[in-house]
């Protein structure tokens, strides 16, 4: 799927439609202090191997697309609702 690198959309800070730069959202490293990560570390600690069955098959062909819209005027970042796409390519509008 092709998506434009610059879109004109509503900016809540400017309170008007302005051009926004579009970026793919990058996954942050998981925090070791979060409860789920602490539980996972506790479960996988020590002798006995992995506590859960290994996932069968392969990864899903269609992934969620997370985008960031950054206002060119005030640099405010808006994260629109994500959707599913097999592949996303940011392209120049022509």
trRosetta pair geometry for C-beta under 8 A, 3 or more apart (Angstrom, degrees):
i j d omega theta_ij theta_ji phi_ij phi_ji
1 65 8.0 -69 66 -67 137 156
1 85 4.7 -74 16 -158 140 133
1 86 7.3 127 -14 48 96 74
1 87 6.4 160 16 82 70 60
1 88 5.4 -23 68 -105 98 60
1 89 7.0 169 82 24 45 74
2 89 5.4 -34 -105 74 61 96
2 90 8.0 115 -161 -120 60 14
2 91 4.8 -15 -160 9 107 132
3 22 6.5 -118 131 135 111 158
3 67 7.6 -112 140 -93 157 144
3 88 6.0 -6 5 -165 123 97
3 89 7.1 155 23 77 74 43
3 90 5.7 -42 77 -103 87 60
3 91 7.1 133 62 21 35 79
4 7 5.6 126 81 -68 115 81
4 22 6.7 110 99 14 60 143
4 90 7.3 21 141 -158 15 72
4 91 6.5 -58 -106 72 42 69
4 92 7.5 31 -145 -166 74 16
4 93 4.6 17 -130 -63 121 101
5 21 6.8 -17 160 -151 79 68
5 22 5.5 -153 -158 48 34 97
5 90 4.8 85 -85 167 78 108
5 91 6.7 -135 -28 83 91 20
5 92 5.9 -20 15 -89 122 49
5 93 7.4 -131 35 -18 76 80
6 19 5.4 1 -178 -172 109 109
6 20 6.9 158 -155 76 59 42
6 21 6.1 -32 -100 -100 74 50
6 22 6.8 -152 -77 0 23 92
6 72 7.9 16 -138 -46 110 131
6 93 6.6 -89 56 0 89 119
7 19 7.3 155 85 -150 27 60
7 20 5.5 -22 67 59 77 95
7 22 5.9 60 1 -50 103 120
7 69 6.7 -66 59 -123 111 117
8 17 5.4 51 164 166 94 108
8 18 6.9 -143 -145 117 73 16
8 19 5.3 -43 -92 -91 73 58
8 20 7.2 146 -108 10 22 80
9 17 6.4 -116 155 -140 10 84
9 18 7.8 -34 64 58 47 53
9 20 5.4 -36 39 7 100 133
9 69 6.0 -36 56 -168 136 159
9 78 7.3 -129 106 70 127 149
9 80 8.0 -60 177 -70 166 126
10 16 7.4 -139 -137 137 66 15
10 17 5.5 -50 -85 -89 53 68
11 14 4.0 41 89 32 123 105
11 15 7.2 -59 89 -15 74 21
11 16 6.7 -5 47 62 93 51
11 17 7.4 131 4 -126 79 21
11 18 4.9 -10 -9 29 130 113
11 20 7.2 163 -73 -73 100 110
11 71 4.4 62 -113 -99 136 136
11 73 7.0 -152 26 48 173 115
11 74 6.7 135 167 36 145 115
11 76 5.8 116 -163 63 106 126
11 78 7.0 -141 -119 -32 59 131
12 15 6.9 21 -169 -77 32 57
12 76 7.1 -128 56 141 79 151
12 78 7.1 131 2 -90 100 117
13 71 6.9 -134 49 16 114 163
13 74 5.1 -126 101 94 133 155
13 76 4.3 163 7 -50 137 159
14 18 5.4 43 64 -21 162 135
14 71 6.4 171 -12 -162 124 151
14 73 5.6 56 -81 82 144 139
14 74 5.7 -175 -56 -5 98 130
14 76 7.5 -157 -16 21 86 134
18 71 5.4 51 86 -151 131 97
18 72 6.4 -148 151 44 109 84
18 73 4.9 -77 -162 -3 155 124
18 74 8.0 98 64 9 168 88
19 71 7.9 115 85 -153 46 54
19 72 4.9 1 87 12 93 132
19 73 7.9 118 50 -28 72 88
20 69 3.9 19 157 -176 145 97
20 70 6.0 144 -164 64 82 34
20 71 5.5 -43 -102 -90 85 44
20 72 6.6 -151 -100 -18 29 81
20 78 7.1 -53 -134 38 152 111
21 69 7.3 149 71 -157 42 49
21 70 4.7 -19 57 60 96 97
21 72 6.3 106 -25 -71 90 87
22 67 5.7 -23 -162 -169 94 121
22 68 7.3 146 -155 75 45 52
22 69 6.0 -18 -97 -100 68 67
22 90 6.0 -175 97 -127 110 124
23 67 6.9 141 74 -161 42 68
23 68 4.7 -17 62 58 94 103
23 70 6.9 27 2 -7 112 112
23 90 7.8 -22 -113 -69 32 162
24 65 7.7 -85 -127 -161 91 78
24 66 7.1 83 -168 80 64 69
24 67 6.5 -56 -108 -107 41 61
24 68 7.6 29 113 14 6 88
24 88 6.9 141 -95 94 116 129
24 90 7.3 -132 -36 -31 93 124
25 66 3.7 -57 38 117 130 109
25 67 6.4 -140 -22 -94 93 8
25 68 5.4 118 -78 -34 82 97
25 79 7.0 46 -78 -129 136 111
30 34 6.9 -89 178 27 88 133
30 37 5.6 157 148 -86 118 134
31 34 4.8 103 79 -23 100 99
31 37 6.5 -168 90 16 56 153
32 37 5.6 -133 -137 129 35 139
32 38 7.5 90 167 -71 59 71
32 41 7.5 45 -155 -42 88 147
33 37 7.4 38 46 67 19 124
33 38 7.2 12 -162 -52 27 110
34 37 4.6 79 66 13 91 107
34 38 6.9 -161 91 -10 43 87
35 38 5.7 -56 -146 36 31 111
35 39 6.3 31 156 -19 66 107
36 39 5.7 -55 -148 37 30 112
36 40 6.3 32 153 -20 65 106
37 40 5.5 -50 -145 36 34 114
37 41 6.3 34 155 -19 65 104
38 41 5.8 -53 -147 37 30 110
38 42 6.3 31 153 -19 64 107
39 42 5.7 -55 -147 36 30 111
39 43 6.3 27 155 -19 65 109
40 43 5.8 -58 -146 37 29 109
40 44 6.2 7 163 -2 66 113
41 44 6.3 -67 -139 47 26 96
41 45 6.2 46 157 -50 63 103
42 45 5.8 -42 -149 5 27 121
43 51 4.4 -75 163 8 109 157
44 50 6.4 -7 -120 -123 99 56
44 51 6.2 -117 -78 -2 63 102
48 51 7.6 35 118 -78 112 76
50 54 7.0 72 88 -65 154 81
53 56 7.9 -10 139 -35 115 89
60 63 6.5 137 89 -74 106 64
61 86 6.0 -15 147 -124 87 97
62 84 4.8 48 154 173 115 113
62 85 6.8 -171 -155 102 88 9
62 86 5.2 -58 -102 -81 74 64
63 84 6.9 171 91 -144 20 74
63 85 7.2 -33 66 66 65 57
63 86 7.7 94 19 -130 72 25
64 82 4.7 47 177 147 105 134
64 83 7.2 168 -147 94 69 15
64 84 5.8 -52 -94 -91 53 64
65 82 5.7 175 75 -158 53 87
65 83 5.8 -12 44 64 104 65
65 84 7.0 148 -2 -123 86 14
65 85 4.8 20 -38 24 128 112
65 88 5.0 106 -120 -52 126 149
66 79 7.2 -8 -171 -160 90 108
66 82 4.9 -34 -87 -97 64 126
67 79 7.2 159 85 -146 54 61
67 80 5.9 0 68 42 106 101
67 82 7.5 155 9 -103 73 74
68 77 5.4 -22 -170 -161 106 110
68 78 7.6 140 -164 71 55 42
68 79 5.9 -32 -106 -95 65 76
69 77 6.9 142 75 -158 49 54
69 78 4.5 -21 65 63 106 94
69 79 7.5 -177 20 -82 79 26
69 80 6.4 60 -12 -24 120 101
70 75 6.1 -10 -177 -152 100 51
70 76 7.3 166 -151 79 55 33
70 77 5.2 -22 -97 -98 75 76
70 78 8.0 -177 -77 21 29 67
71 74 5.0 6 99 50 133 76
71 75 6.1 -78 70 -21 82 9
71 76 4.6 22 17 46 125 80
71 77 7.7 -129 4 -68 78 31
71 78 7.4 72 -40 -8 91 102
72 75 7.9 29 -140 -71 14 52
85 88 5.1 83 95 -62 140 93
